[in-house]
Structures are given as C-alpha cells and as structure tokens.
Amino acid sequence: MSDRKHRNAYPLRVLVKDKQKGKNHDLTVAEYKVQQETKRLEMVAGFLEEKQDRLFDTSQRLEQAEKEVSKADRHLSDTKMEIAGAEKAISHSTIIKKAMYDNKIVGMARAIGDGMSYLLVDVVASSKYQKQGIGKKLVNSIINDIKSETMDGEYSTINLISIKGMEKFYESCGFKEVPFGYNGKGMRMKIEK
C-alpha cells in the first residue's frame, strides 16, 4: 500500500510541478507584459510631463505678453490723450513756430494771446538738436511777430513761466524776472479733472 501511495503521490507531484511551471511561465509572460506596459506608460508620462512643462512655459509667456499688451494699450491711450491735448493746444495758439531739419520738426514754440497780452507756453527742441540756438531763434521769431503786430503808440506784453533751471535762457532772450517795476509775483492755478 505504501507503494501505491507513493505511485499516486508521484504523478500528483509532477502535475503540481507542471502547473507551477505553467504558472511560473504564465507569470513571466504576464510580468514581461506588465514591464513593457509600465515602460510605455512611463514614456507617455514623461512625454505628458514635457508637454505640460511646455504648456506651463507657454502659459507664462502668454500671461507676460498679455501684460505687455495691456501696458502698451495704456501707453497708446495716454499717447492719444497727449496728442489730442497737443492738437487742442496748437489749434488755440495765436503764434506757432517750428524749426525744421531734413524735413523733420526738430523744435517748436507757441504763444497764446489777444493782440495785447501774450503767454509764451512752449519752447522745445529735440534733445539731439539742443544747445544749437534753435530755441532762441524760435523765441526771437515769436517776439518779432508780436512786435510787428503791435501798433505805434501801443504796447504788448509777453509772459511766461520758466521751467526750473531755464531762467537764464529766457533772460538771454530779453525777459526779466517778475516782480519788477509795477509787476507783482507771477501766479498760477492748475485745474485738473
């Protein structure tokens, strides 16, 4: 009987070993497939991470570009307002002089007035052309126009408010610091909306 048990046990052991081999073999194939799929998923994850990084960088660049566009829009709006203001100022000016060089305006001056009293409000020269006498020629041209408009026996006045540091320039053009003679201090009011 012990032989019988032994004979019956052996074939059972072989079947178990075969099944274990089969399982081991099946597990190895499954593990291989899992490894391959894991590698593929890792590659896809790396690819997605790279795309996400690019998307993040692109998003940051877009955000920066939007900020720059917004800033440019504000600057354009401010510039349009300045141009509108300058056009209004020029259209209401009594005398406008400009200095030209190579078909470009390199300086300008303007005065407003009623035929007897004038206010010299702008004298500007492009920074590239400053210190070449352009401002003085523009101011003298306005002074000469006002002299020619002033009738014999009458007088006209030209007033201005100098930019700090430019007082000597206007003195060289013949202006005197207020107060002098019968004049009081110059006064000014600024109205803003």
JOWO-V216982 format. One record per helix or strand. SS is the DSSP state (@ for helix, = for strand). FROM is the first residue (numbers start at 1). TO is the last residue. Records with the same first field share a line. If there is no record, write none. Layout:
# JOWO-V216982
SS: FROM-TO  FROM-TO
This chain:
# JOWO-V216982
@: 2-91  127-129  134-149  167-172
=: 95-101  104-113  117-125  157-160
